[in-house]
């Protein structure tokens, strides 16, 4: 685990990065980098004694950022309006950040399993060598920009001789940000919204709790390399969204209608965890334990005793 290091974490107010910032700060000098469009989030981090610095993806001159030992890059434009904006922010912006930190000990790039092409078999296990070229229906320019960013990261890792990790994140959830799939499902239930599943089967994924993300990121950083290490970052358990729905229904007494169509509400994948577990060890939070804890804390009184 990282200790007594200087660490920059980008996207620091987001669902994935904020727990990294808060947990690493207990034993490191952490710099939380973000746009901080939410002044409250900035104030909350500073109240904990965490250093903050304003950072916008796509900027070319990053000389104002502090010198650090490690960079954990989670900042991303998740819903760019155009292809140009997506590439400027997510691909070019990542390149400028790597050039700024060419002398760092290691660079961690949080990518997405949306870079994988969808497999018609909902139970297909996607390893790191699987076919790329995904598409995100909820944000048409997102997946291609994450794949483009990976190309930039791979090149610069070699060009700069900067030890690097590219982690393709699956379904993350927890207390920070929007909370992820379990939080969204309960909110949909309360609003009377239906979930749409694919007509050929349930939507399987490997959910990973924020506490496990923090541990796994640190474990994988020990294996940062040139060329860049590419690794899937999901949980150890395979579960379908429909199974999550049934579990949340049993916890809360809420109900949800499940409809069928050619495309599911969310595109999901089962990501192979073999490489990640060999490098950083197993996860520690089961999906049932994690979902129960998140719902109890985010929605007090929602879980029946």
C-alpha positions as CSV (number, residue, x, y, z in Angstrom):
1,X,0.0,0.0,0.0
2,X,1.1,3.5,-0.7
3,X,2.7,5.3,2.3
4,X,4.5,8.6,2.7
5,X,4.2,9.3,-1.0
6,X,3.0,12.4,-2.9
7,X,0.0,11.4,-4.9
8,X,-2.1,13.3,-7.4
9,X,-5.6,12.0,-8.0
10,X,-7.6,13.6,-10.8
11,X,-11.4,13.7,-11.0
12,X,-11.2,13.9,-7.2
13,X,-14.8,14.7,-6.5
14,X,-16.2,11.8,-8.6
15,X,-17.6,8.4,-7.6
16,X,-14.4,6.5,-8.3
17,X,-11.7,9.0,-7.4
18,X,-13.0,10.5,-4.2
19,X,-12.7,7.4,-2.0
20,X,-9.2,7.0,-3.4
21,X,-8.4,10.6,-2.3
22,X,-9.9,10.2,1.1
23,X,-8.4,6.8,2.0
24,X,-4.9,7.5,0.7
25,X,-4.7,10.8,2.5
26,X,-4.4,9.1,5.8
27,X,-0.8,8.0,5.1
28,X,0.3,10.1,2.1
29,X,0.4,13.7,0.9
30,X,-2.5,13.7,-1.5
31,X,-3.4,16.4,-4.0
32,X,-7.1,16.3,-5.2
33,X,-7.3,17.6,-8.7
34,X,-10.7,18.5,-10.3
35,X,-12.7,21.3,-11.9
36,X,-14.5,21.8,-8.6
37,X,-17.6,23.1,-10.2
38,X,-19.2,21.9,-6.9
39,X,-17.7,24.3,-4.3
40,X,-19.1,22.2,-1.5
41,X,-17.1,19.2,-2.6
42,X,-13.9,21.3,-2.6
43,X,-14.7,22.6,0.9
44,X,-15.4,19.1,2.2
45,X,-12.0,17.8,1.0
46,X,-10.2,20.9,2.4
47,X,-11.9,20.5,5.7
48,X,-10.3,17.0,5.9
49,X,-6.9,18.6,5.4
50,X,-6.6,17.4,1.8
51,X,-4.8,19.6,-0.7
52,X,-6.9,20.7,-3.7
53,X,-5.9,22.0,-7.1
54,X,-8.1,23.1,-10.0
55,X,-7.6,20.9,-13.1
56,X,-9.5,20.8,-16.4
57,X,-9.1,17.9,-18.9
58,X,-7.6,19.0,-22.2
59,X,-5.4,21.8,-20.9
60,X,-1.9,21.8,-22.5
61,X,0.0,23.8,-19.9
62,X,-0.1,21.9,-16.6
63,X,3.0,23.4,-15.1
64,X,0.9,24.7,-12.2
65,X,0.2,21.2,-10.9
66,X,2.3,20.1,-7.9
67,X,5.3,17.7,-8.3
68,X,4.3,14.2,-7.1
69,X,5.5,10.6,-7.0
70,X,2.4,8.9,-8.3
71,X,-0.5,10.0,-10.5
72,X,-3.9,8.2,-10.4
73,X,-5.8,9.6,-13.3
74,X,-9.6,9.1,-12.9
75,X,-10.8,12.4,-14.5
76,X,-13.0,11.9,-17.5
77,X,-15.6,13.6,-19.6
78,X,-18.3,10.9,-19.4
79,X,-20.8,12.6,-21.7
80,X,-18.9,14.7,-24.3
81,X,-21.2,16.5,-26.8
82,X,-19.0,15.9,-29.8
83,X,-16.3,13.6,-31.0
84,X,-13.8,16.5,-31.0
85,X,-14.6,17.3,-27.4
86,X,-14.3,13.7,-26.4
87,X,-10.9,13.3,-28.0
88,X,-9.7,16.7,-26.7
89,X,-10.6,15.9,-23.1
90,X,-10.2,12.2,-22.7
91,X,-7.4,11.4,-25.1
92,X,-5.3,14.6,-25.6
93,X,-5.9,15.7,-22.0
94,X,-4.5,12.4,-20.7
95,X,-1.4,12.8,-23.0
96,X,-0.7,16.3,-21.6
97,X,-1.0,15.0,-18.1
98,X,1.5,12.2,-18.7
99,X,3.9,14.6,-20.3
100,X,3.7,16.8,-17.2
101,X,4.5,13.8,-15.0
102,X,7.1,12.2,-17.1
103,X,9.3,11.9,-14.1
104,X,6.8,10.3,-11.8
105,X,7.4,6.9,-10.3
106,X,4.2,5.5,-11.9
107,X,1.1,6.6,-13.8
108,X,-2.3,4.9,-13.3
109,X,-4.9,5.5,-16.0
110,X,-8.5,4.5,-15.2
111,X,-10.0,3.3,-18.4
112,X,-13.3,1.5,-18.9
113,X,-14.5,-1.9,-20.1
114,X,-16.7,0.0,-22.6
115,X,-13.6,-0.2,-24.9
116,X,-14.5,-3.9,-25.5
117,X,-16.8,-4.8,-28.3
118,X,-20.1,-6.2,-27.1
119,X,-20.2,-10.0,-27.2
120,X,-23.7,-11.4,-28.3
121,X,-23.3,-14.0,-25.5
122,X,-24.2,-12.3,-22.2
123,X,-22.2,-14.9,-20.3
124,X,-19.0,-14.4,-22.3
125,X,-16.0,-13.8,-20.2
126,X,-14.0,-10.8,-21.5
127,X,-10.2,-11.0,-20.9
128,X,-7.7,-8.3,-21.8
129,X,-7.0,-9.8,-25.2
130,X,-10.7,-9.6,-26.3
131,X,-11.8,-7.6,-29.3
132,X,-11.9,-3.9,-28.8
133,X,-14.3,-1.3,-30.3
134,X,-17.1,-0.8,-27.9
135,X,-20.0,1.7,-28.0
136,X,-21.9,3.3,-25.2
137,X,-25.5,4.0,-26.0
138,X,-25.9,6.4,-23.1
139,X,-23.0,8.6,-24.4
140,X,-22.2,8.0,-28.0
141,X,-18.7,9.6,-28.0
142,X,-17.5,8.1,-24.7
143,X,-16.3,4.6,-25.4
144,X,-14.3,5.5,-28.5
145,X,-12.6,8.3,-26.6
146,X,-11.6,6.0,-23.8
147,X,-10.1,3.6,-26.4
148,X,-8.3,6.5,-28.1
149,X,-7.0,7.6,-24.7
150,X,-5.5,4.1,-24.2
151,X,-3.6,4.5,-27.4
152,X,-2.1,7.8,-26.2
153,X,-1.2,6.2,-22.8
154,X,0.4,3.2,-24.4
155,X,2.5,5.4,-26.7
156,X,3.6,7.8,-24.0
157,X,4.5,5.1,-21.5
158,X,7.1,3.8,-24.0
159,X,8.2,7.2,-25.2
160,X,8.6,8.7,-21.8
161,X,9.7,5.4,-20.2
162,X,7.0,6.1,-17.6
163,X,5.8,2.9,-15.7
164,X,2.1,2.8,-16.3
165,X,-1.1,0.9,-15.6
166,X,-4.2,0.9,-17.8
167,X,-7.1,-0.4,-15.8
168,X,-10.4,-1.2,-17.5
169,X,-13.0,-0.5,-14.9
170,X,-16.2,-2.6,-14.7
171,X,-19.3,-1.7,-12.6
172,X,-18.1,0.5,-9.7
173,X,-20.4,1.4,-6.8
174,X,-20.2,2.9,-3.3
175,X,-21.0,5.9,-1.2
176,X,-19.4,8.6,-3.3
177,X,-20.7,10.5,-6.3
178,X,-23.9,9.1,-7.8
179,X,-23.3,5.7,-6.1
180,X,-23.4,3.5,-9.1
181,X,-25.8,0.8,-10.2
182,X,-27.3,-0.2,-6.8
183,X,-28.2,3.4,-5.9
184,X,-29.6,4.0,-9.4
185,X,-31.7,0.9,-9.2
186,X,-33.3,1.9,-5.9
187,X,-33.9,5.4,-7.2
188,X,-35.6,3.9,-10.3
189,X,-37.7,1.7,-8.1
190,X,-38.9,4.6,-6.0
191,X,-39.8,6.5,-9.2
192,X,-41.7,3.6,-10.7
193,X,-39.3,3.2,-13.6
194,X,-38.8,-0.2,-15.3
195,X,-35.5,-1.9,-16.1
196,X,-35.0,-3.2,-19.7
197,X,-33.1,-6.4,-20.1
198,X,-31.8,-7.9,-23.4
199,X,-34.2,-10.4,-24.9
200,X,-31.4,-13.0,-25.0
201,X,-30.6,-13.1,-21.3
202,X,-29.7,-11.2,-18.2
203,X,-27.1,-8.4,-18.0
204,X,-24.1,-9.9,-16.2
205,X,-21.2,-7.8,-14.7
206,X,-18.5,-8.0,-12.0
207,X,-19.4,-5.1,-9.6
208,X,-16.6,-3.7,-7.5
209,X,-17.0,-1.8,-4.2
210,X,-15.1,1.5,-3.8
211,X,-13.1,0.1,-0.9
212,X,-11.8,-2.7,-3.2
213,X,-11.0,-0.2,-5.9
214,X,-8.8,1.7,-3.5
215,X,-6.9,-1.4,-2.5
216,X,-6.7,-2.8,-6.1
217,X,-5.4,0.5,-7.5
218,X,-2.5,0.5,-5.0
219,X,-1.7,-3.2,-5.6
220,X,-1.7,-2.7,-9.3
221,X,0.6,0.4,-9.1
222,X,3.3,-1.9,-7.7
223,X,3.3,-3.6,-11.2
224,X,3.3,-0.4,-13.3
225,X,5.5,-1.1,-16.3
226,X,6.8,-0.2,-19.7
227,X,5.1,-1.1,-21.9
228,X,2.0,-0.3,-20.0
229,X,0.3,-3.0,-18.0
230,X,-3.3,-3.5,-19.2
231,X,-5.7,-5.1,-16.7
232,X,-9.4,-5.5,-16.1
233,X,-10.6,-4.0,-12.9
234,X,-13.8,-5.6,-11.7
235,X,-15.0,-7.6,-8.7
236,X,-14.4,-11.3,-8.1
237,X,-18.1,-12.2,-8.4
238,X,-20.3,-12.4,-11.4
239,X,-23.8,-11.1,-10.9
240,X,-26.6,-9.9,-13.2
241,X,-28.4,-6.6,-12.8
242,X,-31.6,-8.6,-12.6
243,X,-30.2,-10.5,-9.6
244,X,-29.2,-7.2,-8.0
245,X,-32.8,-6.0,-8.5
246,X,-34.2,-9.1,-6.8
247,X,-31.8,-8.6,-3.9
248,X,-32.7,-4.9,-3.5
249,X,-36.4,-5.8,-3.6
250,X,-35.8,-8.3,-0.8
251,X,-34.0,-5.7,1.3
252,X,-36.3,-2.8,0.8
253,X,-39.7,-4.1,-0.1
254,X,-39.6,-1.9,-3.3
255,X,-40.4,-3.6,-6.6
256,X,-39.3,-3.1,-10.2
257,X,-40.8,-4.1,-13.5
258,X,-38.4,-5.8,-15.9
259,X,-39.1,-5.4,-19.6
260,X,-37.3,-6.8,-22.6
261,X,-35.8,-5.3,-25.7
262,X,-32.9,-5.7,-28.1
263,X,-30.7,-3.5,-25.9
264,X,-30.6,-3.4,-22.1
265,X,-30.8,-0.3,-20.0
266,X,-27.1,-0.7,-19.3
267,X,-24.5,-2.5,-21.4
268,X,-22.8,-5.0,-19.1
269,X,-19.8,-7.4,-19.4
270,X,-18.2,-10.1,-17.4
271,X,-14.6,-9.1,-17.2
272,X,-11.9,-11.8,-16.5
273,X,-10.3,-11.1,-13.1
274,X,-7.5,-13.6,-13.5
275,X,-4.7,-11.1,-14.2
276,X,-5.9,-8.6,-11.6
277,X,-6.1,-11.2,-8.8
278,X,-2.6,-12.5,-9.7
279,X,-1.1,-9.1,-9.4
280,X,-3.1,-7.4,-6.6
281,X,-5.0,-10.2,-4.8
282,X,-8.7,-10.9,-4.3
283,X,-11.4,-8.4,-3.5
284,X,-12.8,-8.3,0.1
285,X,-16.3,-6.9,-0.2
286,X,-19.0,-9.3,-1.5
287,X,-21.7,-7.8,-3.7
288,X,-24.5,-8.5,-1.3
289,X,-22.6,-7.1,1.7
290,X,-21.5,-4.0,-0.4
291,X,-25.0,-3.3,-1.7
292,X,-26.6,-3.6,1.7
293,X,-24.1,-1.3,3.3
294,X,-24.4,1.3,0.5
295,X,-28.2,1.4,0.7
296,X,-28.2,1.5,4.5
297,X,-25.9,4.5,4.5
298,X,-27.2,6.4,1.4
299,X,-30.9,5.8,2.2
300,X,-31.3,5.5,6.0
301,X,-34.3,3.4,6.9
302,X,-34.7,1.9,3.4
303,X,-33.3,-1.5,4.4
304,X,-35.7,-3.7,6.4
305,X,-34.2,-5.3,9.5
